[in-house]
């Protein structure tokens, strides 16, 4: 379709209009796993708050309590298991060292008997077996015990640079809001005043019909579905909307000719007569 056949004669794609970043990818379902995850989490939160009677404070406190308890027990159990394995490994190493020393003593005794000519055939076999066990290539070193891992926590630290960036971002947005509010309050921007008044009135009407949680969930579902559906059926939607817009223009012209023009003529005639 040409530019004139698009809504508002736009030249950019929907993805570009939405920013072209991660948010646009999620809204247009280009990262389906992230979008589906957001919808599932939002639905679960809505069910928890609406059906189970939980409040935000109680739910956050319960989740944090469970998380802290799991991490604490995990860390303590890992420390206890590592300590037990260390004790067992030390005991096994000391036992092996003692056995090795006994074997060396027995080999020395047999060697002395052999030198004196008192060693028997059984002593020679024992010496050969001890020598084999004590060779570096065949000796068994005590195995290294594998330690239990601690909880995989990231570094819980807020750097000064990150804090400054967040503070600067919040300051810029608050200053922009205060500047617009000042212009509206002093009557410098009448158009912005009517826009803000219309938006606040619309929010008030919608808020009286539903609660905040349901409104937030519904808005999120609409944001994650309508842009994706529009991008998928973009050509058909633009064609039908432009056709409807042209018909409305024709109706307005007919209404202006048949009704508004007659009213204007009647007003002019009244003014001339008066």
C-alpha positions as CSV (number, residue, x, y, z in Angstrom):
1,X,0.0,0.0,0.0
2,X,1.1,3.6,-0.7
3,X,1.6,6.2,1.9
4,X,-1.7,7.9,1.0
5,X,-3.5,4.6,1.7
6,X,-2.2,4.4,5.3
7,X,-3.8,5.9,8.4
8,X,-2.7,9.5,8.9
9,X,-0.5,9.2,5.8
10,X,2.2,7.6,7.9
11,X,5.5,6.4,6.4
12,X,6.9,4.5,9.4
13,X,6.0,0.9,10.4
14,X,4.2,0.0,13.6
15,X,7.4,-1.3,15.1
16,X,9.1,2.0,14.4
17,X,6.2,4.1,15.8
18,X,6.4,2.1,19.0
19,X,10.0,2.9,19.5
20,X,11.7,-0.1,17.8
21,X,13.1,-1.5,21.1
22,X,12.4,-4.2,23.5
23,X,9.0,-2.8,24.4
24,X,7.9,-2.7,20.8
25,X,9.1,-6.3,20.4
26,X,7.0,-7.4,23.4
27,X,3.9,-5.5,22.2
28,X,4.1,-7.0,18.7
29,X,4.8,-10.5,20.0
30,X,8.3,-10.7,18.4
31,X,9.5,-12.1,21.8
32,X,6.7,-14.5,22.4
33,X,8.1,-16.0,25.6
34,X,8.4,-12.6,27.3
35,X,4.9,-11.5,26.2
36,X,3.3,-14.7,27.3
37,X,5.2,-14.6,30.6
38,X,3.9,-11.1,31.3
39,X,0.3,-12.1,30.5
40,X,0.5,-15.2,32.7
41,X,2.0,-13.3,35.6
42,X,-0.5,-10.5,35.3
43,X,-3.4,-13.0,35.1
44,X,-2.0,-14.8,38.2
45,X,-1.7,-11.5,40.1
46,X,-5.2,-10.6,39.2
47,X,-6.6,-13.9,40.3
48,X,-4.6,-13.8,43.6
49,X,-5.8,-10.3,44.4
50,X,-9.4,-10.6,43.2
51,X,-10.3,-14.1,44.3
52,X,-8.1,-15.0,47.2
53,X,-8.6,-11.8,49.2
54,X,-4.8,-11.0,49.4
55,X,-3.7,-7.4,49.5
56,X,-0.5,-6.1,47.9
57,X,1.2,-5.6,51.3
58,X,0.3,-9.1,52.6
59,X,1.3,-10.8,49.4
60,X,4.7,-9.1,49.1
61,X,5.4,-9.8,52.8
62,X,4.5,-13.5,52.4
63,X,6.7,-13.9,49.2
64,X,9.7,-12.2,50.8
65,X,9.3,-14.3,54.0
66,X,9.2,-17.5,52.0
67,X,12.2,-16.4,49.9
68,X,14.3,-15.4,52.8
69,X,13.5,-18.6,54.7
70,X,14.5,-20.8,51.7
71,X,17.8,-19.0,51.2
72,X,18.6,-19.1,54.9
73,X,18.0,-22.8,55.2
74,X,19.8,-23.5,51.9
75,X,22.9,-21.6,53.2
76,X,22.9,-23.3,56.6
77,X,22.4,-26.8,55.2
78,X,25.2,-26.3,52.7
79,X,27.5,-25.2,55.5
80,X,26.6,-28.2,57.6
81,X,27.1,-30.6,54.8
82,X,30.5,-29.1,53.8
83,X,31.6,-29.3,57.4
84,X,30.6,-33.0,57.7
85,X,32.4,-33.8,54.4
86,X,35.5,-32.0,55.6
87,X,35.5,-34.0,58.9
88,X,35.0,-37.3,57.1
89,X,37.8,-36.4,54.5
90,X,40.2,-35.5,57.3
91,X,39.5,-38.8,59.1
92,X,40.0,-40.8,56.0
93,X,43.2,-39.0,55.2
94,X,44.6,-39.7,58.7
95,X,43.6,-43.4,58.5
96,X,45.3,-43.7,55.1
97,X,48.4,-42.0,56.5
98,X,48.5,-44.4,59.5
99,X,48.1,-47.5,57.3
100,X,50.9,-46.2,55.0
101,X,53.2,-45.7,57.9
102,X,52.4,-49.3,59.2
103,X,53.1,-50.7,55.8
104,X,56.4,-48.8,55.6
105,X,57.4,-50.1,59.0
106,X,56.5,-53.7,58.0
107,X,58.5,-53.4,54.8
108,X,61.5,-52.1,56.7
109,X,61.3,-55.1,59.1
110,X,61.1,-57.5,56.2
111,X,64.0,-55.9,54.5
112,X,66.1,-56.2,57.7
113,X,65.2,-59.9,57.9
114,X,66.1,-60.3,54.3
115,X,69.5,-58.8,54.9
116,X,70.1,-61.1,57.9
117,X,68.8,-64.1,55.9
118,X,65.8,-64.7,58.2
119,X,63.0,-63.6,55.7
120,X,60.6,-66.4,54.7
121,X,58.8,-66.8,51.3
122,X,55.6,-65.3,52.8
123,X,57.6,-62.2,54.0
124,X,59.0,-61.7,50.5
125,X,55.5,-61.8,48.9
126,X,54.2,-59.3,51.5
127,X,57.1,-57.0,50.8
128,X,56.5,-57.2,47.0
129,X,52.8,-56.4,47.6
130,X,53.6,-53.5,49.9
131,X,56.1,-52.1,47.4
132,X,53.5,-52.2,44.7
133,X,50.9,-50.4,46.8
134,X,53.5,-47.8,47.7
135,X,54.5,-47.0,44.2
136,X,53.6,-43.5,43.0
137,X,51.7,-44.8,40.0
138,X,49.5,-47.1,42.0
139,X,49.0,-45.3,45.2
140,X,45.5,-44.0,45.8
141,X,45.4,-40.4,47.0
142,X,42.5,-39.3,49.2
143,X,39.6,-38.1,47.0
144,X,38.7,-34.4,47.2
145,X,35.2,-33.9,48.6
146,X,32.9,-31.8,46.4
147,X,31.4,-29.0,48.4
148,X,27.7,-28.1,48.4
149,X,27.1,-24.8,46.6
150,X,25.7,-21.8,48.4
151,X,22.5,-20.0,47.2
152,X,23.2,-18.3,43.8
153,X,22.6,-14.7,44.9
154,X,23.8,-11.8,42.8
155,X,25.8,-9.0,44.3
156,X,23.4,-7.0,46.4
157,X,24.9,-3.6,46.0
158,X,23.7,-0.3,44.6
159,X,26.5,1.6,43.0
160,X,26.7,5.4,43.2
161,X,26.6,5.7,39.4
162,X,23.4,3.7,39.2
163,X,21.8,5.8,41.9
164,X,22.8,9.0,40.2
165,X,21.4,7.8,36.9
166,X,18.0,6.9,38.5
167,X,17.9,10.2,40.4
168,X,18.6,12.2,37.2
169,X,15.9,10.3,35.2
170,X,13.3,10.9,37.9
171,X,14.3,14.6,38.3
172,X,13.9,15.2,34.5
173,X,10.5,13.6,34.4
174,X,9.3,15.5,37.5
175,X,10.6,18.8,36.2
176,X,8.8,18.3,32.9
177,X,5.6,17.5,34.7
178,X,5.9,20.5,36.9
179,X,6.6,22.7,33.9
180,X,3.5,21.5,32.1
181,X,1.4,21.9,35.3
182,X,2.7,25.5,35.7
183,X,1.7,26.3,32.1
184,X,-1.8,24.9,32.6
185,X,-2.3,26.6,36.0
186,X,-1.2,30.0,34.6
187,X,-3.4,29.7,31.5
188,X,-0.4,29.7,29.1
189,X,-1.4,26.5,27.2
190,X,-5.2,26.3,26.7
191,X,-5.0,23.3,24.4
192,X,-3.0,21.3,26.9
193,X,-5.5,22.3,29.6
194,X,-8.4,20.8,27.6
195,X,-6.4,17.7,26.9
196,X,-5.6,17.1,30.5
197,X,-9.1,17.9,31.6
198,X,-10.5,15.4,29.0
199,X,-8.1,12.7,30.1
200,X,-8.8,13.2,33.8
201,X,-12.6,13.1,33.1
202,X,-12.2,9.9,31.1
203,X,-10.1,8.3,33.9
204,X,-12.7,9.3,36.4
205,X,-15.6,7.8,34.4
206,X,-13.6,4.5,33.8
207,X,-12.6,4.4,37.4
208,X,-16.2,4.6,38.6
209,X,-17.1,1.6,36.4
210,X,-14.3,-0.7,37.6
211,X,-11.5,-1.1,40.2
212,X,-7.9,-0.2,39.6
213,X,-6.6,-3.8,39.4
214,X,-9.1,-4.9,36.8
215,X,-8.5,-1.7,34.8
216,X,-4.7,-2.3,34.9
217,X,-5.1,-5.9,33.8
218,X,-7.5,-5.0,31.0
219,X,-5.3,-2.2,29.8
220,X,-2.2,-4.4,29.7
221,X,-4.1,-7.1,27.7
222,X,-5.3,-4.5,25.2
223,X,-1.8,-3.0,24.9
224,X,-0.3,-6.5,24.2
225,X,-3.0,-7.6,21.7
226,X,-4.3,-4.6,19.7
227,X,-0.9,-3.5,18.2
228,X,-0.1,-7.1,17.3
229,X,-3.5,-7.6,15.6
230,X,-3.2,-4.3,13.8
231,X,0.3,-5.2,12.4
232,X,-1.0,-8.6,11.3
233,X,-4.1,-7.2,9.5
234,X,-2.7,-3.8,8.7
235,X,-3.7,-3.5,5.1
236,X,-7.3,-4.6,5.7
237,X,-7.8,-2.3,8.7
238,X,-6.4,0.7,7.0
239,X,-8.5,0.2,3.9
240,X,-11.8,-0.2,5.9
241,X,-11.0,2.7,8.2
242,X,-10.2,5.0,5.3
243,X,-13.4,3.9,3.6
244,X,-15.4,4.7,6.8
245,X,-13.6,8.0,7.1
246,X,-14.6,9.0,3.6
247,X,-18.2,8.1,4.2
248,X,-18.2,10.2,7.4
249,X,-16.8,13.1,5.4
250,X,-19.6,12.7,2.8
251,X,-22.2,12.6,5.6
252,X,-20.7,15.7,7.2
253,X,-20.9,17.6,3.8
254,X,-24.5,16.5,3.3
255,X,-25.4,17.5,6.9
256,X,-23.7,20.9,6.4
257,X,-25.5,21.6,3.2
258,X,-28.9,20.4,4.3
259,X,-29.0,21.6,7.9
260,X,-26.1,23.9,8.9
261,X,-26.4,26.1,5.8
262,X,-30.2,26.5,6.4
263,X,-29.6,27.5,10.0
264,X,-27.0,30.0,8.9
265,X,-29.4,31.5,6.3
266,X,-32.2,31.7,8.9
267,X,-29.9,33.5,11.3
268,X,-28.8,36.0,8.6
269,X,-32.4,36.7,7.7
270,X,-33.3,37.3,11.3
271,X,-30.4,39.7,11.6
272,X,-31.5,41.6,8.5
273,X,-35.0,41.9,9.7
274,X,-34.0,43.1,13.1
